[in-house]
């Protein structure tokens, strides 16, 4: 939602999610930093899936629920 707001398209939440999900360069383009509005991790299309997303966030000292 914050990404959609940042690009001044607050209703484009699904479009943003689809674009992030198709990121061909994770983690170089850091889509792993996107979390759900409820604070959960959501998915990760990069190699290693959600476990890799968790590792990347922990390596960046990000607090995870």
VENKAZI-V803050 format. One record per residue. N is the residue number from 0. RES is the residue in one letter. PSI is psi in whole degrees, 0 to 359 (none if undefined). NEAR is the number of other ideal C-beta (glycine too) atoms within 8 Angstrom. D_LAST is the distance of its C-alpha to the last C-alpha in whole Angstrom. Layout:
# VENKAZI-V803050
n:N res:RES psi:PSI near:NEAR d_last:D_LAST
n:N res:RES psi:PSI near:NEAR d_last:D_LAST
This chain:
# VENKAZI-V803050
n:0 res:X psi:319 near:7 d_last:19
n:1 res:X psi:324 near:5 d_last:19
n:2 res:X psi:316 near:9 d_last:21
n:3 res:X psi:318 near:13 d_last:23
n:4 res:X psi:320 near:9 d_last:24
n:5 res:X psi:329 near:6 d_last:25
n:6 res:X psi:13 near:8 d_last:27
n:7 res:X psi:36 near:5 d_last:29
n:8 res:X psi:67 near:9 d_last:28
n:9 res:X psi:341 near:8 d_last:26
n:10 res:X psi:1 near:5 d_last:27
n:11 res:X psi:31 near:9 d_last:26
n:12 res:X psi:314 near:9 d_last:23
n:13 res:X psi:321 near:6 d_last:24
n:14 res:X psi:318 near:9 d_last:26
n:15 res:X psi:314 near:12 d_last:23
n:16 res:X psi:318 near:8 d_last:21
n:17 res:X psi:318 near:8 d_last:24
n:18 res:X psi:316 near:8 d_last:25
n:19 res:X psi:320 near:11 d_last:22
n:20 res:X psi:339 near:9 d_last:22
n:21 res:X psi:11 near:7 d_last:25
n:22 res:X psi:116 near:11 d_last:24
n:23 res:X psi:356 near:3 d_last:27
n:24 res:X psi:44 near:5 d_last:26
n:25 res:X psi:147 near:12 d_last:22
n:26 res:X psi:9 near:8 d_last:21
n:27 res:X psi:315 near:5 d_last:24
n:28 res:X psi:110 near:7 d_last:23
n:29 res:X psi:66 near:7 d_last:19
n:30 res:X psi:344 near:13 d_last:18
n:31 res:X psi:346 near:12 d_last:15
n:32 res:X psi:353 near:8 d_last:14
n:33 res:X psi:127 near:7 d_last:14
n:34 res:X psi:166 near:7 d_last:11
n:35 res:X psi:159 near:7 d_last:12
n:36 res:X psi:339 near:4 d_last:13
n:37 res:X psi:2 near:4 d_last:10
n:38 res:X psi:353 near:6 d_last:7
n:39 res:X psi:163 near:7 d_last:7
n:40 res:X psi:327 near:11 d_last:8
n:41 res:X psi:207 near:7 d_last:12
n:42 res:X psi:179 near:7 d_last:15
n:43 res:X psi:120 near:13 d_last:16
n:44 res:X psi:354 near:9 d_last:20
n:45 res:X psi:165 near:12 d_last:21
n:46 res:X psi:131 near:5 d_last:22
n:47 res:X psi:352 near:8 d_last:19
n:48 res:X psi:212 near:9 d_last:17
n:49 res:X psi:328 near:8 d_last:14
n:50 res:X psi:320 near:7 d_last:14
n:51 res:X psi:321 near:12 d_last:16
n:52 res:X psi:315 near:13 d_last:13
n:53 res:X psi:316 near:10 d_last:10
n:54 res:X psi:316 near:9 d_last:13
n:55 res:X psi:315 near:10 d_last:14
n:56 res:X psi:318 near:12 d_last:11
n:57 res:X psi:322 near:9 d_last:11
n:58 res:X psi:337 near:6 d_last:15
n:59 res:X psi:9 near:7 d_last:15
n:60 res:X psi:36 near:4 d_last:13
n:61 res:X psi:130 near:7 d_last:10
n:62 res:X psi:131 near:3 d_last:7
n:63 res:X psi:133 near:7 d_last:4
n:64 res:X psi:none near:4 d_last:0
